[in-house]
Amino acid sequence: SRRRGLVQGLISKREASMTGPMIRIAPSLLSADFAKLGSEIRALDESGADWIHIDIMDGHFVPNITIGPGVVRALRPVTNLPFDVHLMAAPVDNLIPRFAEAGADLITIHQEAGPHLHRSLQLIKSLGKKAGVSINPSTSAETLRFVMDSVDLILVMTVNPGFGGQSFIENQIEKIRTVKKMIVASERPIHLEVDGGVNRKNVAQITEAGADVIVAGTATFRGGPDCYWDNICQLRGA
């Protein structure tokens, strides 16, 4: 079918590389039906998602609790899409090897989660995984300046982490622009990811500011699996 052909074209692009200029859509499983995670991921794969964003919350660093490495391990055989694992946890170093072994392709930790950010990023890299660092809305981009040589992704949180369905914090657009300038100056292929309140109305502003990976929870999952294809296409089109 025409739809299947379009999906295969998108999958071919994904399989070619995790780097490059394309805008990637990374649906957040935080908005999925947790009783049907396997079928939800299959539906996202068939609907043209690029990555699967997996939010890990510990009830300590953030007030909510989600899933552990056992669930990630169980989901890994369901798809070949990259698993973009976002650890909202503190302390975090003890969790990194467990999620690496469970099948994460990219592991993102928070700048605010521990005193030794560089050491934690080096641990991720030593396990053969791509390393990301996230900053909360109130955290300055300047805190990243001396780890730019250690990261493959920077995640700018545009809501306060811990819950899905929040509204985008508008003043984070300037931070996205600042981080993009830092990435350009580093002359390294670092992804710039944005997570929180992204939708069709603001995604153009976000990508124009420099983001190349869009985490979309509510905007992707609205309407159920029959709508995922259209929701992802609408985000791309916007």
TORNULO-861857 format. One record per atom (N, C-alpha, C, O, CB): residue in one letter; x, y, z. Coordinates in steps of 0.02 Angstrom, whole numbers, plus 50000, padded with zeros to 5 digits. Atoms other than C-alpha are relative to their C-alpha. Glycine has a CB too. Example, Ala and Ser with C-alpha at 12.3 -4.5 7.8 and 13.67 -1.06 7.14 Angstrom:
2
A500454994150000
A506154977550390
A500455006050000
A500975005950033
A499505000150062
S499584994149997
S506844994750357
S499615005550037
S499865011050045
S500205002349929
END
This chain:
238
S500424994150000
S500005000050000
S500445006250000
S501035005950016
S499535000050060
R499624993750002
R500515018149980
R500265001850069
R500835004050076
R499565005749972
R499794998449932
R500555020550168
R500604995650021
R501084998150050
R499424999050049
R499455004549982
R501675005250191
R500655002149965
R501195001749994
R499834992849983
G499414997850036
G502845011750056
G500315006150031
G500925006750034
G499825001449928
L499744994149967
L502995028450143
L500354998250065
L500885000950081
L499445005050013
V499695002249937
V503365019750308
V500674996949986
V501164998350021
V499544995150037
Q499375003350016
Q504705008950227
Q500545005149982
Q501135004249998
Q499914995049944
G499534994850017
G505515024550157
G500285003450062
G500885004850066
G499695005249955
L499784996949938
L505575032350330
L500464995350039
L500964997450068
L499405001950043
I499595004849964
I506265016350406
I500694999449969
I501184998850004
I499654993150001
S499355000450034
S507645015650275
S500445005850022
S501045004950032
S499915000049923
K499614994349977
K508185033050326
K500254998950071
K500825000650087
K499575006449997
R499805001149931
R508205028050509
R500574994950004
R501054995850041
R499414997550041
E499505005349997
E509215012350477
E500675002349973
E501194999649992
E499764993949962
A499384997650029
A510495021950376
A500465003150052
A501065002050051
A499865005149945
S499584996649951
S511075032150525
S499575003250054
S498995004850041
S500445005349967
M500344996249947
M510595040050692
M500235007249998
M500045011250041
M500144996950069
T499764993250006
T511475055950634
T499755003049935
T499514999349892
T500765000350005
G500204996850062
G511085068750500
G499525005750013
G499335007050071
G499684994949954
P500374993849992
P510025084150468
P499244999150008
P498905004050023
P500125004349941
M500725000849998
M508275076350470
M499725001450070
M500065000550120
M499814993149978
I500354999149936
I507005080750606
I499724993250020
I499374990049981
I499445005449994
R500245006449976
R506635065450711
R499435000950049
R499435005450091
R500574996250033
I500565000049954
I505015061950800
I500104994150047
I500164988350026
I499314999549962
A499885005149949
A505245052350964
A499404999950047
A499405003450098
A500665001550040
P500595000349956
P503545047951039
P500204997750070
P500594993050079
P499484995349971
S499855001749930
S503605047251229
S499514994850025
S498904995950023
S499985006350044
L500435005449974
L502945031051303
L499625002150063
L499174998650084
L500414993950014
L500354997749941
L502395041151454
L499265001149985
L498845000650030
L500315006650026
S500694998850019
S500795044851357
S499664993849970
S499084994149950
S499965005649950
A500275006150029
A500545026951296
A499544996450049
A499504998250108
A500574995349978
D500415004449958
D499325013951362
D500484994850031
D500714990349996
D499434996449959
F499515004349967
F500435005051490
F499784992750002
F500194988350013
F500135002550070
A500235006950002
A499344989551480
A500144996749933
A500064990649926
A499264999750015
K499905002650068
K499794987651296
K500655002849969
K500655004649911
K499405001749955
L499394996750023
L501584994051281
L500284996849937
L500515000349892
L500515000150054
G499745003450060
G502124980851155
G499635002049937
G499945003749887
G499984992550009
S500404998350059
S500694984251035
S500055007549986
S500015009549928
S499274998050010
E499914992850011
E500905003051061
E500645001349961
E500645005349914
E500015003850068
I499374999050036
I502725002051005
I499954997549929
I500215000849883
I500584996550037
R500095002450069
R502254991550854
R499625005049958
R499795006349900
R499634993250000
A500404995150036
A500955004450805
A500415006249984
A500345009149930
A499385002050041
L499564994350013
L502235018550823
L500504998549944
L500625002749902
L500385002050064
D499535002150052
D503485008950716
D499665000349932
D499955003049884
D500254992850014
E500365000050064
E502185006550579
E499765006949979
E499585008049921
E499414995350005
S500254993350015
S501685024850591
S500555005049985
S500415011049977
S499605002550059
G499474995650022
G503395031950549
G500395003550055
G500755008350041
G499735005049956
A499594997149947
A504125036150720
A500744998549986
A500904993449956
A499794997250071
D499285000850011
D506025038250718
D500354996750059
D500754992250050
D500325006749985
W499735002949939
W506495034450898
W499424998650047
W498875001150037
W500525004850033
I500475000949945
I505565028051051
I500305003250062
I500835001150086
I499834992550011
H499764996549941
H505765039851199
H499704996850062
H499094996450069
H499825007649997
I500225003749941
I505675030551365
I500195003950062
I500785004650078
I500304992950002
D499894996149939
D505475041051522
D500034995550061
D499564991850075
D499455005350009
I499905003949939
I506165032851679
I499985004850059
I500405009250066
I500684996049998
M500094995549942
M505545041251839
M500054995950064
M499784990350068
M499325003749996
D499835003949941
D506095036052012
D499615001750063
D499714998650115
D500725000850015
G500364998049941
G504895044752132
G500425003950050
G500195005250106
G499724994050033
H499544996349956
H506375054052206
H500245006449965
H500115011949989
H500614995650019
F499804994150039
F507155065552076
F499395003549972
F499385009749968
F500484997949942
V500654997350020
V505385067852010
V499474996350040
V499604990750064
V499884999249922
P500505003149955
P503765063852103
P499684993749973
P499414989850011
P499485004950016
N500335005750030
N503115050851981
N500464993949996
N501074994750002
N499755001849929
I499635006250010
I503675032651957
I499744996749937
I499134996149928
I499944995250062
T500245003250062
T503635023951788
T500234992749997
T499944988450030
T500265003949939
I499805006950012
I504585008251735
I500744999050015
I501115003850023
I499844997949927
G499305001749987
G506224999251765
G500324996449941
G500004995749888
G500064995850061
P499645003150056
P507524990351658
P499684993549977
P499764991749918
P500714998650021
G500325006250021
G506524974151657
G499495001149946
G499424997049900
G499684996750060
V500504998550052
V505144982251556
V500345002049935
V500135000049881
V499535005750024
V499624998150060
V506394990051436
V500274993849965
V500234993249904
V500575004850017
R499735006250028
R507194973051412
R499444996049964
R499564993249911
R500324995750055
A500565003750030
A505484965151376
A499765003349935
A499524999949890
A499434999550049
L500224996450059
L505094978651247
L500515000049944
L500335001249886
L499835007150019
R499474999450050
R506764977951156
R499894995749939
R500034998149884
R500664998250032
P500105004150061
P506304963351039
P499425002449956
P499355000049900
P499884992950020
V500604998150036
V504714972250983
V500165004349939
V499785004349891
V499535003850046
T499854995350054
T505584984950869
T500755000849993
T501144999550039
T499675006850013
N499304998250012
N507244989650790
N500125007550008
N500685009850000
N500214997749931
L499914992849991
L506935008150822
L500455001450059
L500444997650108
L499325003550010
P499574998349944
P508225016550934
P499595001550063
P499085004950060
P500435006049983
F500304998549935
F507745016951119
F500385005950031
F500975005350047
F500024993750047
D499744993749973
D508035034651184
D499775000350073
D499225002650088
D499745006349959
V500195000849930
V508045031751373
V500215006150040
V500795008050043
V500334993650030
H499914993749963
H507845047251481
H499934998450075
H499384997250100
H499495005449978
L499995001749929
L508355044051662
L499875006250043
L500315010450052
L500674996850019
M500174994849952
M507445056051778
M500064996950069
M499564995350101
M499275003049987
A499865003849939
A508265048351930
A500635002650033
A501085005250000
A500084992549984
A499414998149961
A509505052352068
A500014995950064
A499514995650100
A500005007750016
P499395000250040
P510705044952107
P499884995949936
P499434991749933
P500584997050040
V500135003050065
V510885039151928
V500534995049979
V500384990649938
V499965005349948
D499465004250025
D512565030351907
D499854992550007
D500044988649964
D500645001650037
N500155007149989
N511925013851978
N499494997349949
N499464991349938
N499744998850070
L500505002250048
L510525013451848
L500274999649928
L500004995949887
L499415004850001
I499744999750069
I511575016951693
I500174993149973
I499934991549918
I500615004549997
P499845006650029
P512304999351671
P499394995649991
P499374991649944
P500494996550045
R500595004350005
R510604991351700
R499585001749939
R499324997249906
R499575000850063
F500384998250060
F509745001251563
F500414999049936
F500124997749883
F499775007350005
A499585001750058
A511224999151447
A499924992749982
A499844990949923
A500745001650015
E500085007150011
E511094980351468
E499304998249975
E499214993449938
E500164996150063
A500695001450018
A509204981051446
A499845001749927
A499334999449900
A499545003950044
G500114998650071
G509364988051269
G499955007249980
G499765008749923
G499404996749980
A500004993050019
A509485006951275
A500535001349947
A501084998549950
A500125004550062
D499504997850050
D510355014651124
D500325006650021
D500915007750009
D499675000749931
L499774993549977
L510505031951198
L499745001050071
L499144999950084
L499765005849953
I500194998949930
I510485035951384
I500125007350018
I500685009850013
I500394995250048
T499964993049981
T510115053551442
T499915000650076
T499444997850104
T499485004349963
I500034998749928
I510445059151621
I499935007550011
I500075011549967
I500624997250036
H500104993049985
H510055075551707
H500635003250029
H500975000250071
H499435000950048
Q499454996149971
Q511365088651743
Q499905000850074
Q500395001050112
Q500065006949965
E500164998649930
E510485091251909
E500004993850044
E499904994350105
E499335003450004
A500115006349964
A510485072851960
A500594997750042
A500524993050082
A499834994749953
G499435002349962
G512225071352033
G500585004949995
G500575009449954
G500234993149976
P499454995249997
P513865080152074
P500544998949947
P500955003349937
P500314999750067
H499455001750045
H514955071651942
H499744998449930
H499774992749908
H500414994050028
L500315001050065
L514125074151773
L500484997049950
L500304992349914
L499745006649973
H499525002650048
H515695071051672
H500134992650011
H500164988749963
H500665004050005
R499885007149984
R516035054551761
R499414995749977
R499514990349951
R500134999150076
S500605003850019
S514235048751730
S499954999349925
S499774994049900
S499375003350028
L500015000350073
L514335053051545
L500534995249974
L500414991549927
L500105006949970
Q499485004650020
Q515965043651530
Q499804992850013
Q500004988349976
Q500655001750036
L500245006749986
L515145028551610
L499544997649943
L499594991949921
L499624999850067
I500455001850055
I513785028651476
I500414998249938
I500284993149906
I499525005949984
K499595001250060
K515085029851338
K500404993550006
K500504990049957
K500485006049987
S499605006049990
S516125015851414
S499604993649988
S499884988349975
S500294999950070
L500455005750011
L514615004351396
L499784999549927
L499364995349910
L499385000650044
G500155000350071
G514535007751209
G499365003449980
G499095002049926
G499984993049979
K500634996650014
K512995018951217
K500135007349985
K500635010250007
K499524999250058
K499974992750010
K512685036551155
K499775003450064
K499325001050098
K499575002249939
A500124996549937
A512655049051298
A499655006649989
A499835010549946
A500665001150037
G500364993750003
G511425062951325
G499985003350069
G500044999950120
G499294998949974
V500084996349937
V511225076451457
V499405004549992
V499305007749941
V500645004150018
S500614996050000
S509605085251503
S500065005650051
S500395004850103
S499384995750014
I500024994549952
I509315101951587
I499275002250010
I498885002649963
I500435005949976
N500674997749982
N507745107651678
N499895007249979
N500365010749963
N499904999250076
P500144993150022
P506865123951635
P500385005450037
P500555010550007
P499275001350007
S499664994749962
S507725133651775
S500764999549997
S501115003650027
S499784999850072
T499275001150003
T509475127051734
T500305003549940
T500035003149885
T500164992449998
S499674996350053
S510645137751632
S500364995449951
S500634990249971
S500505005050029
A499635003750051
A511375131251469
A500755000150015
A501114995749992
A499865002949930
E499294999449985
E513065136851535
E500274994050040
E500874992750038
E500135006450039
T499785005749961
T513115121551649
T500264994349954
T500574989649979
T499444997450043
L499795005250047
L513445111151491
L500665001449965
L500934997149931
L499464999149948
R499444997850042
R514925120751423
R500604995350004
R500934994249954
R500215007050022
F499405004049992
F516265109251493
F499884992549993
F500314988450011
F500315001450066
V500115007050017
V515445092851443
V499804999249927
V499584993849906
V499454996950046
M500205000350070
M515115096951261
M500394994749961
M500144992049911
M500105006849967
D499605005050035
D516505085151209
D499824992850020
D500114988149994
D500745001150013
S500175006649975
S515665070651300
S499294997849982
S499094992249999
S500074999950075
V500715001550012
V513865071251237
V499854998949926
V500185001749882
V499575005650028
D500275001150067
D512945064951084
D499325003449992
D499075004149937
D499944992549986
L500664996950001
L511305073451132
L499935004650059
L500175003150114
L499444994750000
I500214995549946
I510695088151235
I499245000549998
I498955002049946
I500345007149994
L500734999749994
L508895087651296
L499815006150041
L499995006750100
L499734993550033
V500264994149966
V508085104151340
V499284998550022
V498844997549981
V500025006449955
M500685001149974
M506585101351454
M499615006549996
M499825011750021
M500034997550074
T500424994050007
T505205113551410
T499374999550043
T498915003450035
T499795000949927
V500455000349943
V504125108051557
V500424997650059
V500984995250049
V499384995249986
N499665002849943
N504625103451733
N499894992449999
N499324990249994
N499745003150067
P500065007350010
P504985084651727
P499594996750055
P499574998950112
P500694996949997
G500365004049950
G503895071851811
G499304997949979
G499044992950004
G499955003850062
F500685001650021
F502205071951724
F499915001849926
F500205006549901
F499495003850043
G500184998550069
G501525071351547
G499425005049997
G499105006450047
G499824993749962
G500584995750011
G500245083251473
G500075007150024
G499565010750027
G499434997150032
Q499914993149977
Q501015099551536
Q500065004849942
Q500175002849885
Q500625000550045
S499964994850052
S501035116051441
S500725002249990
S501115002650037
S499575006050019
F499344997750020
F502595121951349
F500185006650034
F499775011250036
F500035000849924
I499764993849968
I503615135051442
I500355004249947
I500885002549923
I500504998450060
E499804996050058
E503855148751314
E500715002650004
E501055003049953
E499545005749991
N499344996949996
N505465156251382
N500574995149986
N501154997049984
N500105003050068
Q499485004950016
Q506385140051342
Q500235000349927
Q500744997449909
Q499754993050016
I499794999250070
I506445144751158
I500695003349997
I501115001349956
I499485004249961
E499354996650000
E507895156451196
E500554995350023
E501114995649997
E499985006350046
K499515004949978
K508785142451288
K500174995249943
K500754993449934
K499754996150061
I499885004450057
I508575131051136
I500475003449951
I500945000249926
I499334998149965
R499554996350046
R509385144451028
R500715000350028
R501204999449991
R499735007349989
T499344999649969
T510815146251153
T500364993349995
T500954993149978
T499945002150073
V499705006650004
V511125127451158
V500214998549928
V500744995549917
V499524994650026
K499835001250070
K511095126650969
K500655003649981
K501075000749946
K499435002449953
K499384996350013
K512455140050960
K500604996350031
K501144996150002
K499965007250027
M499465003849967
M513495129851083
M500184993849961
M500764992049955
M499794998150072
I499885006050040
I513285114350976
I500395001849937
I500874998349919
I499344996549982
V499654997950060
V513815123550819
V500735001750016
V501184999849979
V499655006249968
A499324998149981
A515335130650909
A500424993950018
A501034994150009
A499985004850060
S499625006049981
S515825113250970
S500254996149939
S500724992249944
S499564995550042
E499825003550062
E515935107050789
E499934992450008
E500314988649978
E500715001949979
R500135007249991
R515255090150847
R499284998549980
R498855002949985
R500134998050074
P500685001950021
P513715080550785
P499554998450060
P499424992650073
P500014994049952
I500405000849939
I512645083250941
I499275001349983
I499105006649956
I500255004750057
H500714998950009
H510765080950932
H499745004950052
H499995005150109
H499614993350005
L500344995549954
L509675094451010
L499274997850004
L498894998649957
L500075007549977
E500665002949989
E508105086651083
E499605004650045
E499875007850090
E500054992950031
V500454996049959
V506595095651157
V499434995650023
V499144991849984
V499745006249960
D500515004249969
D505355087651275
D499565004150046
D499805007350093
D500324994150039
G500474996849954
G503785094851352
G499535004849966
G499735010349946
G500375003650053
G500514995550027
G502175102251284
G500065001449926
G499805006549903
G500025006350037
V499924998850072
V502665100551101
V499364997949964
V499084992649978
V500624996049973
N500595001550039
N501215101150979
N500055003249931
N500555006549915
N499375002350036
R499994997350068
R500765106250801
R500065007649999
R500315010449950
R499384997949963
K499994992749999
K500605124550854
K500695002850014
K500855008449991
K499505002550051
N499354997249982
N502365126550923
N500604996449972
N501164998649980
N500065000250074
V499435004050022
V503425113250838
V500435003749949
V501045002749947
V499764993449970
A499604996350049
A503945124850695
A500475004950035
A501055005650016
A499545003849952
Q499584995349962
Q504585137850820
Q500574996350034
Q501134998950037
Q499575003750053
I499495003949965
I505525124250914
I500554997749952
I501144998249968
I499674994050034
T499505002350047
T506385117150760
T500385005949969
T500985005349954
T499684995949945
E499664994150025
E506775134550693
E500525002450049
E501035005350029
E499505005549985
A499514998149948
A507665137850859
A500604995450001
A501124997150030
A499675000250068
G499425004450005
G508785122850824
G499894992850017
G500354988850007
G500525002650041
A500125007049981
A507975106750887
A499974995549939
A499694997449887
A499354999550040
D500055004950055
D508175091350777
D499704993450023
D499604988849983
D500684998849970
V500375005849975
V507355078350891
V499425002750042
V499525006650089
V500464995250043
I500604997749967
I505565081250949
I499694994350039
I499484989350010
I499505002949949
V500365004849958
V504855071551096
V499285002250003
V499125007850023
V500324999550072
A500714998350004
A502975071051075
A499604994450034
A499574988950008
A499775001049927
G500415004849965
G501865062251200
G499275000749981
G499024996949940
G500085000850074
T500714998950013
T500085068751199
T499875001349926
T499384998849899
T499745005950041
A500104998450071
A500295075351021
A500044993949955
A499744993949902
A500525005149978
T499955006250039
T500735057950958
T499424995250016
T499124992449971
T500664996550012
F500455005349978
F499555047051060
F499265002149999
F498834997950011
F500194997850068
R500694997850000
R497985057651046
R499594996149949
R499774995649890
R499965007549984
G500465003450045
G496555047450972
G500114992549994
G499704989149963
G500055003049934
G499885007150003
G497335030250991
G500404997849939
G500545002049896
G499364996350001
P499555002550052
P498355019150872
P499805001649929
P500235002749886
P500064992650007
D500224998450068
D497285022650718
D500185007149980
D500165008849921
D499254999049994
C499844993050014
C497805040950733
C500755001550001
C500955007049984
C499655004450051
Y499294998649991
Y499675038950763
Y500335002349935
Y500735007049934
Y500364993950027
W499724998050064
W500125039850578
W499855007249984
W500305011149968
W499734995449943
D500204993150015
D499135055850552
D500325004950048
D500545010350028
D499245000750001
N499714995549951
N499765063550714
N500745001349986
N500965007049991
N499924997150070
I499294999250014
I501585060450668
I500095003949936
I500535008249932
I500354993149995
C499954996350063
C501325066650490
C499845007450010
C500155011749980
C499534997049948
Q500184993049987
Q500495082450556
Q500565003750036
Q500695009650023
Q499355000350042
L499424996849967
L501975085850671
L500555001549949
L500845006949950
L500274995450055
R499494998950052
R503175083650524
R499795005749955
R500205010149940
R500114993649958
G500244994850046
G502105094550413
G500035006950032
G500195011849999
G499304998649978
A499994993549965
A501995108250545
A500705002750006
A500805008150034
A499694999350069
END
